[in-house]
């Protein structure tokens, strides 16, 4: 089992990195289901499923929204009972579930939640993991953000030292730094896990086998998510050939599978090629030479511009959230905003959409701009409403950007069964609700679309559909997301924020921004060892110190500074997380000011500590 010491890179962790032997791979399952059947509503959700999980399995559970993935996860965990089937589990096996929406009601603090239940983890284990995730477990549970609750739930689940970890959308509400940390932990984890996730990058990096839940049956393939789509298309092609021998109804279904899924993949290849071209054009405009061309061709540029930010700065108290930011967003641009929690993404989004005024500089919006925003809260999705109430205000027809369509036909466009037209919202899965909201908002006429974490709760087919719709959208799109693969497939320009107030403007997606950051860090580090006074007249030479020999004080700093830097990073993460609360400044200005001051001091201390350690490392290596 993993302990807190493993998380810090001590010796016990190394065992988790060893390749698995053939004997280990062939080990008896720690949990299995035979003939699993569950009746739900008017029919069987599952019937006669067989499922086995080995002691080191890394499984992706894939399926469309409504296929029953979360229900199957609960059956594996023993949280609900099946109508038929036999569940077997090795004695002593500890199963822990990270639910999609953990229940925090009734707990005073996040730590109270983490230490609840008969199998509650040890407090020091929770604190060790929470410290690395940068979460204050003493925060009141009722006022904690979605990201704070998610990290508290992760800290609780991992601290329980499970043999089998069941993860339902673990990356929802996490920023990129937290996702990277979780990926690192799971890559070293010595047990088995089964994960439901829409995050392709997360699944590709971690999984080794795939369970595909499709139309009431389950298939298993000993290939990670990276090979899933090719496997899926192979299965659909085989079904299409077999359907030639069946009745007309099955032929129609096979036709939809072949045309609707495989053909969509082919269309996506064309859209990706178009995206590369758009990125190349944007890269030319963002380069120094391109910027000059933009000034010369000002007439054409102005007619295309929809949002122009010029030397924009926004402060909260003494802290500059955005500093000296300039960008011309043109019609048809797809803009992605990335960065950690508290880095300023929401502030920048509000500045660009005119919801927030800058303290310095100007933001000019085109007079014809008509925006639609799809937020994280999904506030329109009242459980008692029907699907037709959301889409057509109770009617049978919907205006889709000026074109009148029957509601059932429009539902098909968004991968819904037309018979769901009178279903209550409360009966839909989280992913189906998100998809319905997308269908509603995309029907409205607009030339600016703002998507705030649009991929939460969506299945992979709906993500493909969303990428299609964005690619075909005539207007401008602004996306705030932590889904790295989604950004790589959709945006032409990425705005990267690191919390310092500076905004990186990069032509391309998340991978392009990450590459640029790494290159900049690599170029900065060697420069740190160069004295700023190197161009000044050389002083009288002093005797050179002996390289490779550190004084007692130097050696002590060299040994202790890495730990101190880690502590500072945790403090920075906690302060940034607290400052991400948009209501904090108006609710408690004194606390906001104190946190801002502490954050600036911590960043300065971290920079000085890293500078000192690099100097000592060079001396020691010399």
Secondary structure per residue as TSV (DSSP state, phi and psi in degrees):
chain	resnum	aa	ss	phi	psi
A	1	X	-	360.0	152.8
A	2	X	-	-80.7	138.6
A	3	X	-	-120.4	175.6
A	4	X	H	-60.5	-32.9
A	5	X	H	-65.0	-31.5
A	6	X	H	-63.2	-33.9
A	7	X	H	-69.5	-18.4
A	8	X	T	-96.3	10.2
A	9	X	T	83.8	19.2
A	10	X	-	-76.0	176.0
A	11	X	G	-55.1	-41.7
A	12	X	G	-55.3	-26.3
A	13	X	G	-67.9	-26.5
A	14	X	G	-62.9	-30.9
A	15	X	G	-61.9	-32.4
A	16	X	G	-69.4	-19.4
A	17	X	G	-90.8	-7.2
A	18	X	S	-68.8	143.3
A	19	X	-	-63.4	147.5
A	20	X	-	-77.7	136.1
A	21	X	-	-79.1	166.2
A	22	X	H	-63.1	-35.6
A	23	X	H	-65.0	-39.4
A	24	X	H	-65.6	-42.8
A	25	X	H	-62.5	-31.8
A	26	X	T	-92.9	10.3
A	27	X	-	-62.8	153.8
A	28	X	-	-62.7	147.4
A	29	X	-	-64.5	146.8
A	30	X	S	-86.9	-18.4
A	31	X	E	-152.1	141.7
A	32	X	E	-149.0	153.9
A	33	X	E	-124.5	135.1
A	34	X	E	-121.5	128.5
A	35	X	E	63.0	34.2
A	36	X	E	-65.0	125.1
A	37	X	E	-138.8	137.6
A	38	X	E	-139.5	125.6
A	39	X	E	-93.8	131.9
A	40	X	E	-143.9	126.9
A	41	X	T	66.1	-125.7
A	42	X	T	-89.8	-3.4
A	43	X	E	-158.5	-166.8
A	44	X	E	-86.3	127.6
A	45	X	E	-77.0	-45.1
A	46	X	E	-129.3	152.9
A	47	X	E	-150.0	122.5
A	48	X	E	57.9	47.0
A	49	X	E	-85.1	139.8
A	50	X	E	-115.2	132.8
A	51	X	E	-146.5	134.1
A	52	X	E	-136.6	137.4
A	53	X	E	-122.0	122.9
A	54	X	-	-84.1	169.3
A	55	X	T	-68.6	-16.2
A	56	X	T	-127.0	19.1
A	57	X	-	-65.2	141.3
A	58	X	E	-121.4	93.6
A	59	X	E	-108.0	133.5
A	60	X	E	-97.8	130.0
A	61	X	E	-103.4	113.4
A	62	X	E	-114.6	143.3
A	63	X	-	174.5	159.2
A	64	X	-	-69.1	158.7
A	65	X	T	-56.4	132.8
A	66	X	T	90.0	-5.1
A	67	X	S	-72.5	-20.1
A	68	X	S	107.1	23.8
A	69	X	H	-61.9	-49.9
A	70	X	H	-64.0	-38.0
A	71	X	H	-62.6	-43.0
A	72	X	H	-63.3	-38.7
A	73	X	H	-60.7	-41.1
A	74	X	H	-68.2	-34.0
A	75	X	H	-66.8	-40.3
A	76	X	H	-62.3	-40.0
A	77	X	H	-74.4	-15.3
A	78	X	T	81.9	17.1
A	79	X	S	-79.3	-25.8
A	80	X	S	-131.8	161.6
A	81	X	-	-100.8	144.6
A	82	X	-	-86.0	161.0
A	83	X	S	-78.9	-31.2
A	84	X	E	-144.4	162.0
A	85	X	E	114.3	164.3
A	86	X	E	-122.6	123.3
A	87	X	E	-102.4	126.5
A	88	X	E	-121.6	139.7
A	89	X	E	-143.1	137.3
A	90	X	-	-64.4	136.4
A	91	X	T	-56.4	138.0
A	92	X	T	85.2	-2.4
A	93	X	-	-73.0	125.4
A	94	X	-	-99.4	121.8
A	95	X	E	-109.0	129.3
A	96	X	E	-125.8	134.1
A	97	X	E	-112.1	128.8
A	98	X	E	-97.3	101.7
A	99	X	-	-76.0	158.5
A	100	X	T	-67.2	-39.6
A	101	X	T	-130.5	81.4
A	102	X	-	-60.8	152.3
A	103	X	-	-93.4	110.4
A	104	X	-	-104.5	-4.9
A	105	X	T	-63.0	134.9
A	106	X	T	94.8	-5.1
A	107	X	-	-104.4	133.9
A	108	X	S	-71.0	-44.8
A	109	X	B	-129.1	168.5
A	110	X	H	-64.0	-33.3
A	111	X	H	-67.4	-38.2
A	112	X	H	-58.2	-41.8
A	113	X	H	-62.6	-46.1
A	114	X	H	-64.1	-30.3
A	115	X	T	-98.3	12.8
A	116	X	-	-86.1	161.2
A	117	X	S	92.5	160.2
A	118	X	T	-70.1	-26.3
A	119	X	T	-104.0	34.4
A	120	X	-	-59.3	142.4
A	121	X	-	-74.1	167.3
A	122	X	-	-71.1	144.2
A	123	X	H	-59.4	-42.3
A	124	X	H	-67.4	-29.0
A	125	X	H	-68.3	-42.5
A	126	X	H	-62.4	-45.0
A	127	X	H	-62.4	-38.3
A	128	X	H	-62.7	-44.8
A	129	X	H	-73.8	-41.1
A	130	X	H	-60.4	-37.7
A	131	X	H	-61.2	-39.7
A	132	X	H	-73.2	-27.9
A	133	X	H	-83.6	-9.2
A	134	X	T	71.1	40.7
A	135	X	-	-120.3	132.0
A	136	X	-	-85.1	107.2
A	137	X	T	-75.2	-8.3
A	138	X	T	-86.9	1.5
A	139	X	S	-67.9	138.0
A	140	X	B	-57.2	133.0
A	141	X	G	-66.6	-34.9
A	142	X	G	-72.7	-21.3
A	143	X	G	-106.6	3.1
A	144	X	-	-71.6	145.7
A	145	X	-	-75.5	170.7
A	146	X	H	-60.4	-38.9
A	147	X	H	-67.1	-38.7
A	148	X	H	-66.5	-42.4
A	149	X	H	-64.0	-41.0
A	150	X	H	-62.4	-44.5
A	151	X	H	-67.8	-35.6
A	152	X	H	-64.0	-40.7
A	153	X	H	-65.8	-38.0
A	154	X	H	-64.8	-44.9
A	155	X	H	-58.3	-42.9
A	156	X	H	-63.4	-48.3
A	157	X	H	-63.3	-45.6
A	158	X	H	-70.5	-34.3
A	159	X	H	-69.7	-16.7
A	160	X	T	-78.4	-4.0
A	161	X	-	53.3	62.1
A	162	X	-	-76.8	155.5
A	163	X	S	-86.4	-31.5
A	164	X	E	-132.1	122.2
A	165	X	E	-110.0	122.9
A	166	X	E	-106.7	119.0
A	167	X	E	-118.4	117.6
A	168	X	E	-107.9	105.4
A	169	X	S	50.0	59.9
A	170	X	T	-66.4	-22.6
A	171	X	T	-90.3	-4.5
A	172	X	T	-57.6	133.0
A	173	X	T	71.5	2.7
A	174	X	-	-91.4	144.9
A	175	X	-	-83.3	175.0
A	176	X	H	-64.9	-36.5
A	177	X	H	-62.9	-42.3
A	178	X	H	-68.4	-36.5
A	179	X	H	-64.3	-43.5
A	180	X	H	-59.3	-42.5
A	181	X	H	-63.0	-45.4
A	182	X	H	-63.5	-39.3
A	183	X	H	-60.5	-42.2
A	184	X	H	-63.7	-42.1
A	185	X	H	-63.5	-46.8
A	186	X	H	-67.7	-30.9
A	187	X	H	-67.3	-24.9
A	188	X	H	-97.6	-10.4
A	189	X	-	-61.0	138.1
A	190	X	-	-97.4	-0.8
A	191	X	S	-104.3	-158.7
A	192	X	E	-107.3	152.2
A	193	X	E	-143.1	151.5
A	194	X	E	-125.6	122.8
A	195	X	E	-127.4	134.9
A	196	X	E	-104.1	126.0
A	197	X	-	-159.1	147.2
A	198	X	S	-92.3	-5.9
A	199	X	-	-83.3	99.6
A	200	X	H	-58.9	-43.1
A	201	X	H	-61.4	-44.5
A	202	X	H	-57.8	-47.4
A	203	X	H	-68.0	-41.7
A	204	X	H	-63.6	-36.3
A	205	X	H	-75.7	-25.1
A	206	X	H	-114.8	-30.4
A	207	X	-	-90.0	150.6
A	208	X	S	-120.2	-13.4
A	209	X	E	-145.6	158.1
A	210	X	E	-129.1	133.3
A	211	X	E	-106.6	123.1
A	212	X	E	-111.1	112.1
A	213	X	E	-94.4	114.5
A	214	X	E	-145.3	117.2
A	215	X	T	52.0	45.0
A	216	X	T	84.9	-1.0
A	217	X	E	-121.4	165.6
A	218	X	E	-131.3	138.3
A	219	X	E	-122.4	150.1
A	220	X	E	-125.9	138.3
A	221	X	E	-134.6	132.2
A	222	X	S	-80.9	60.5
A	223	X	S	-145.6	140.4
A	224	X	-	-68.5	180.0
A	225	X	G	-61.3	-26.3
A	226	X	G	-56.8	-27.0
A	227	X	G	-102.9	6.2
A	228	X	H	-67.0	-45.9
A	229	X	H	-64.8	-39.2
A	230	X	H	-64.9	-40.3
A	231	X	H	-63.9	-43.5
A	232	X	H	-62.0	-45.6
A	233	X	H	-65.1	-34.3
A	234	X	H	-63.4	-43.6
A	235	X	H	-63.0	-45.8
A	236	X	H	-62.7	-39.0
A	237	X	H	-65.1	-40.2
A	238	X	H	-63.8	-40.8
A	239	X	H	-65.9	-38.1
A	240	X	H	-63.3	-39.9
A	241	X	H	-68.1	-40.6
A	242	X	H	-67.7	-29.6
A	243	X	G	-68.6	-16.5
A	244	X	G	-60.3	-24.0
A	245	X	G	-91.6	-3.5
A	246	X	S	-105.3	-174.3
A	247	X	-	-76.1	175.7
A	248	X	H	-63.8	-35.4
A	249	X	H	-61.7	-45.1
A	250	X	H	-68.3	-32.4
A	251	X	H	-62.7	-40.9
A	252	X	H	-63.0	-41.6
A	253	X	H	-64.3	-42.7
A	254	X	H	-64.0	-37.5
A	255	X	H	-60.3	-44.5
A	256	X	H	-62.8	-42.5
A	257	X	H	-61.0	-45.9
A	258	X	I	-70.9	-46.1
A	259	X	I	-77.5	-40.3
A	260	X	I	-77.5	-28.8
A	261	X	I	-103.0	-58.2
A	262	X	I	-62.8	-43.5
A	263	X	H	-65.3	-34.5
A	264	X	H	-63.0	-38.1
A	265	X	H	-61.4	-41.2
A	266	X	H	-66.0	-40.7
A	267	X	H	-63.1	-37.4
A	268	X	H	-62.5	-33.1
A	269	X	H	-61.9	-40.8
A	270	X	H	-64.4	-39.0
A	271	X	H	-68.2	-36.9
A	272	X	H	-64.3	-39.6
A	273	X	H	-62.2	-39.8
A	274	X	H	-64.5	-37.6
A	275	X	H	-63.4	-42.1
A	276	X	H	-60.2	-41.2
A	277	X	H	-63.1	-43.0
A	278	X	H	-63.5	-39.1
A	279	X	H	-65.7	-39.8
A	280	X	H	-63.3	-40.9
A	281	X	H	-64.4	-41.7
A	282	X	H	-68.2	-37.4
A	283	X	H	-61.5	-39.5
A	284	X	H	-64.4	-36.4
A	285	X	H	-73.4	-31.8
A	286	X	H	-83.6	-15.9
A	287	X	S	-71.8	161.9
A	288	X	H	-54.1	-42.9
A	289	X	H	-65.7	-40.9
A	290	X	H	-64.2	-37.4
A	291	X	H	-61.9	-37.7
A	292	X	H	-65.8	-41.5
A	293	X	H	-60.7	-37.2
A	294	X	H	-61.6	-39.5
A	295	X	H	-66.5	-39.0
A	296	X	H	-67.6	-44.2
A	297	X	T	-91.4	49.6
A	298	X	H	-66.7	-35.7
A	299	X	H	-62.8	-50.6
A	300	X	H	-64.1	-40.1
A	301	X	H	-63.9	-41.5
A	302	X	H	-66.2	-35.9
A	303	X	H	-69.0	-25.7
A	304	X	H	-89.9	-18.3
A	305	X	E	-72.2	137.3
A	306	X	E	-114.2	-30.4
A	307	X	E	-139.6	128.5
A	308	X	E	-126.0	115.3
A	309	X	E	-103.6	128.8
A	310	X	E	-128.0	108.4
A	311	X	E	51.1	51.7
A	312	X	E	-84.6	133.1
A	313	X	E	-131.7	137.6
A	314	X	E	-135.0	128.6
A	315	X	E	-119.0	149.7
A	316	X	E	-122.6	109.6
A	317	X	T	67.2	-130.9
A	318	X	T	-89.5	-4.9
A	319	X	E	-94.4	126.8
A	320	X	E	-87.4	109.4
A	321	X	E	-75.3	-42.2
A	322	X	E	-127.3	131.5
A	323	X	E	-126.2	124.6
A	324	X	E	48.4	53.5
A	325	X	E	-99.1	128.8
A	326	X	E	-133.3	135.8
A	327	X	E	-164.6	139.8
A	328	X	E	-108.1	113.3
A	329	X	E	-95.4	126.7
A	330	X	E	-105.0	161.9
A	331	X	T	-58.4	128.0
A	332	X	T	95.1	-9.1
A	333	X	-	-65.2	146.8
A	334	X	E	-117.6	108.3
A	335	X	E	-103.9	127.4
A	336	X	E	-109.3	136.0
A	337	X	E	-111.4	124.3
A	338	X	E	-132.2	156.9
A	339	X	E	152.8	166.5
A	340	X	-	-70.7	166.5
A	341	X	T	-61.2	132.1
A	342	X	T	86.7	0.2
A	343	X	S	-76.4	-18.9
A	344	X	S	116.5	14.2
A	345	X	H	-62.0	-47.2
A	346	X	H	-64.5	-39.4
A	347	X	H	-61.6	-46.2
A	348	X	H	-63.6	-39.8
A	349	X	H	-60.9	-44.5
A	350	X	H	-67.1	-34.1
A	351	X	H	-65.5	-43.6
A	352	X	H	-70.1	-27.6
A	353	X	T	-96.5	1.8
A	354	X	T	82.2	4.9
A	355	X	S	-73.6	-24.8
A	356	X	S	-128.9	136.6
A	357	X	-	-90.7	140.1
A	358	X	-	-74.7	155.8
A	359	X	S	-78.8	-33.0
A	360	X	E	-137.0	152.6
A	361	X	E	81.3	-173.7
A	362	X	E	-136.6	150.3
A	363	X	E	-125.2	118.3
A	364	X	E	-110.6	124.1
A	365	X	E	-105.8	140.4
A	366	X	-	-60.0	141.3
A	367	X	T	-63.9	-26.1
A	368	X	T	-90.4	6.4
A	369	X	-	-68.4	128.1
A	370	X	-	-132.5	104.0
A	371	X	E	-101.7	153.3
A	372	X	E	-127.3	130.3
A	373	X	E	-116.6	129.3
A	374	X	E	-110.3	109.1
A	375	X	-	-97.0	176.9
A	376	X	S	-73.7	-22.2
A	377	X	S	-78.4	-22.6
A	378	X	-	51.6	45.2
A	379	X	T	-66.8	-19.6
A	380	X	T	-78.3	-11.8
A	381	X	-	-84.5	66.4
A	382	X	-	-69.3	130.5
A	383	X	T	-58.5	-31.4
A	384	X	T	-80.4	-14.9
A	385	X	S	-73.7	157.3
A	386	X	B	-96.6	164.4
A	387	X	H	-58.9	-42.9
A	388	X	H	-66.7	-26.7
A	389	X	H	-66.4	-39.3
A	390	X	H	-71.3	-42.4
A	391	X	H	-85.5	-41.5
A	392	X	H	-131.8	21.7
A	393	X	T	51.6	40.3
A	394	X	T	89.8	-5.4
A	395	X	S	-93.1	-168.1
A	396	X	S	-107.4	-8.9
A	397	X	E	-125.5	149.3
A	398	X	E	-134.7	138.1
A	399	X	E	-87.7	114.5
A	400	X	E	-104.0	94.7
A	401	X	T	48.7	48.5
A	402	X	T	92.5	-7.7
A	403	X	E	-109.7	126.6
A	404	X	E	-81.7	125.0
A	405	X	E	-130.3	149.6
A	406	X	E	-73.8	141.5
A	407	X	H	-61.6	-34.6
A	408	X	H	-69.8	-37.4
A	409	X	H	-66.5	-37.7
A	410	X	H	-68.2	-35.3
A	411	X	H	-60.4	-37.7
A	412	X	H	-60.3	-37.7
A	413	X	H	-59.6	-27.1
A	414	X	T	-108.5	29.5
A	415	X	T	64.2	28.9
A	416	X	-	-99.1	150.0
A	417	X	-	-71.7	123.6
A	418	X	G	-56.5	-23.5
A	419	X	G	-69.3	-9.8
A	420	X	G	-80.3	5.0
A	421	X	G	-58.4	-30.8
A	422	X	G	-105.9	11.0
A	423	X	-	-70.9	145.4
A	424	X	B	-76.1	145.0
A	425	X	G	-60.2	-34.3
A	426	X	G	-62.8	-19.5
A	427	X	G	-89.4	-8.0
A	428	X	S	-84.3	152.0
A	429	X	-	-72.2	166.1
A	430	X	H	-57.7	-40.4
A	431	X	H	-67.3	-38.3
A	432	X	H	-66.5	-36.1
A	433	X	H	-64.6	-43.4
A	434	X	H	-62.9	-40.6
A	435	X	H	-65.7	-38.3
A	436	X	H	-65.5	-40.0
A	437	X	H	-63.6	-40.4
A	438	X	H	-61.2	-42.7
A	439	X	H	-61.3	-40.7
A	440	X	H	-65.1	-48.0
A	441	X	H	-72.4	-34.1
A	442	X	H	-71.6	-16.7
A	443	X	H	-75.2	-24.7
A	444	X	S	-76.6	146.4
A	445	X	-	-73.2	132.0
A	446	X	-	-161.5	162.6
A	447	X	S	-125.8	6.2
A	448	X	E	-139.4	123.8
A	449	X	E	-117.8	122.2
A	450	X	E	-112.0	118.9
A	451	X	E	-115.0	115.8
A	452	X	E	-104.0	106.8
A	453	X	S	50.1	59.3
A	454	X	T	-71.6	-18.0
A	455	X	T	-87.7	-8.6
A	456	X	T	-57.1	129.6
A	457	X	T	74.7	2.0
A	458	X	-	-88.6	144.4
A	459	X	-	-81.2	173.6
A	460	X	H	-68.9	-35.3
A	461	X	H	-67.0	-37.4
A	462	X	H	-68.7	-34.3
A	463	X	H	-62.9	-40.5
A	464	X	H	-60.2	-43.4
A	465	X	H	-63.2	-43.0
A	466	X	H	-62.5	-39.5
A	467	X	H	-62.5	-39.0
A	468	X	H	-60.4	-49.0
A	469	X	H	-63.2	-41.9
A	470	X	H	-63.4	-42.5
A	471	X	H	-63.4	-34.6
A	472	X	H	-88.9	-6.0
A	473	X	-	-69.7	134.8
A	474	X	S	-78.3	-23.1
A	475	X	S	-93.5	-157.0
A	476	X	E	-100.3	143.4
A	477	X	E	-123.9	132.6
A	478	X	E	-119.9	124.1
A	479	X	E	-123.6	126.4
A	480	X	E	-103.4	119.5
A	481	X	-	-157.5	151.3
A	482	X	-	-104.5	4.3
A	483	X	-	-84.7	103.4
A	484	X	H	-65.4	-43.9
A	485	X	H	-65.6	-40.6
A	486	X	H	-60.9	-43.6
A	487	X	H	-64.5	-40.5
A	488	X	H	-62.7	-27.5
A	489	X	H	-93.6	-7.9
A	490	X	H	-126.7	-36.6
A	491	X	-	-94.4	153.1
A	492	X	S	-100.5	-25.8
A	493	X	E	-135.9	134.3
A	494	X	E	-112.3	130.0
A	495	X	E	-103.4	111.7
A	496	X	E	-104.4	128.4
A	497	X	E	-117.1	137.9
A	498	X	-	-115.8	5.5
A	499	X	S	93.5	-9.3
A	500	X	S	-86.2	-8.7
A	501	X	S	103.2	-19.9
A	502	X	-	-80.6	141.2
A	503	X	E	-119.1	118.1
A	504	X	E	-77.9	134.1
A	505	X	E	-114.1	111.3
A	506	X	E	-126.8	130.1
A	507	X	E	-74.5	118.9
A	508	X	S	126.2	-165.6
A	509	X	-	-102.0	-159.1
A	510	X	H	-61.1	-43.9
A	511	X	H	-60.2	-36.0
A	512	X	H	-67.9	-40.9
A	513	X	H	-65.1	-44.5
A	514	X	H	-62.7	-40.5
A	515	X	H	-62.1	-44.2
A	516	X	H	-63.8	-41.0
A	517	X	H	-60.4	-46.2
A	518	X	H	-63.8	-40.3
A	519	X	H	-64.6	-39.0
A	520	X	H	-67.1	-41.5
A	521	X	H	-64.3	-40.1
A	522	X	H	-64.9	-33.7
A	523	X	H	-79.4	-26.3
A	524	X	H	-78.8	-38.3
A	525	X	H	-59.6	-47.5
A	526	X	H	-61.7	-30.6
A	527	X	H	-66.8	-22.9
A	528	X	H	-65.4	-27.7
A	529	X	T	-83.3	-8.3
A	530	X	S	-88.4	127.3
A	531	X	-	-69.7	136.3
A	532	X	T	-65.7	-16.3
A	533	X	T	-96.8	16.9
A	534	X	T	-64.9	-24.8
A	535	X	T	-85.6	-7.3
A	536	X	S	-76.9	161.6
A	537	X	-	-57.0	138.6
A	538	X	-	-70.0	131.6
A	539	X	-	-73.9	172.0
A	540	X	-	-62.8	129.5
A	541	X	-	-67.9	134.0
A	542	X	-	-95.2	160.5
A	543	X	-	-56.6	131.0
A	544	X	-	-68.6	137.0
A	545	X	-	-67.9	153.5
A	546	X	-	-73.6	120.6
A	547	X	T	-72.2	147.6
A	548	X	T	84.4	-3.6
A	549	X	-	-119.9	110.2
A	550	X	-	-95.9	143.5
A	551	X	-	-68.5	171.1
A	552	X	H	-59.3	-45.4
A	553	X	H	-64.7	-42.0
A	554	X	H	-62.2	-44.7
A	555	X	H	-63.0	-39.0
A	556	X	H	-65.6	-44.0
A	557	X	H	-61.6	-42.2
A	558	X	H	-60.0	-38.8
A	559	X	H	-77.5	-36.4
A	560	X	H	-93.2	-24.4
A	561	X	H	-61.1	-40.3
A	562	X	H	-56.5	-41.8
A	563	X	H	-65.2	-39.7
A	564	X	H	-66.5	-40.0
A	565	X	H	-61.2	-40.8
A	566	X	H	-62.5	-40.5
A	567	X	H	-63.6	-41.8
A	568	X	H	-64.1	-41.3
A	569	X	H	-61.1	-38.7
A	570	X	H	-64.3	-43.1
A	571	X	H	-63.4	-40.7
A	572	X	H	-62.4	-44.0
A	573	X	H	-62.2	-40.8
A	574	X	H	-64.6	-44.6
A	575	X	H	-66.7	-41.5
A	576	X	H	-62.9	-38.9
A	577	X	H	-64.6	-42.2
A	578	X	H	-65.5	-38.8
A	579	X	H	-74.0	-13.5
A	580	X	T	-72.0	-12.7
A	581	X	-	-69.1	111.7
A	582	X	T	-65.6	-19.5
A	583	X	T	-94.6	-4.9
A	584	X	H	-61.9	-42.6
A	585	X	H	-62.3	-42.7
A	586	X	H	-77.9	-29.8
A	587	X	H	-80.4	-38.7
A	588	X	-	-148.3	78.1
A	589	X	H	-58.5	-36.1
A	590	X	H	-64.5	-43.4
A	591	X	H	-65.7	-40.2
A	592	X	H	-59.6	-45.1
A	593	X	H	-63.9	-42.0
A	594	X	H	-65.0	-42.8
A	595	X	H	-65.7	-40.0
A	596	X	H	-62.0	-44.5
A	597	X	H	-64.1	-43.5
A	598	X	H	-64.5	-38.2
A	599	X	H	-65.5	-43.5
A	600	X	H	-63.4	-41.1
A	601	X	H	-64.6	-40.7
A	602	X	H	-65.7	-40.8
A	603	X	H	-64.6	-39.5
A	604	X	H	-65.8	-41.8
A	605	X	H	-64.6	-40.6
A	606	X	H	-62.3	-45.0
A	607	X	H	-61.7	-41.8
A	608	X	H	-66.3	-40.2
A	609	X	H	-65.7	-41.5
A	610	X	H	-65.5	-38.8
A	611	X	H	-61.5	-47.0
A	612	X	H	-62.0	-44.4
A	613	X	H	-66.8	-38.1
A	614	X	H	-62.6	-40.4
A	615	X	H	-62.6	-43.7
A	616	X	H	-67.5	-36.9
A	617	X	H	-64.1	-40.1
A	618	X	H	-65.1	-39.9
A	619	X	H	-65.4	-43.5
A	620	X	H	-66.7	-41.1
A	621	X	H	-70.0	-26.4
A	622	X	-	-65.9	360.0
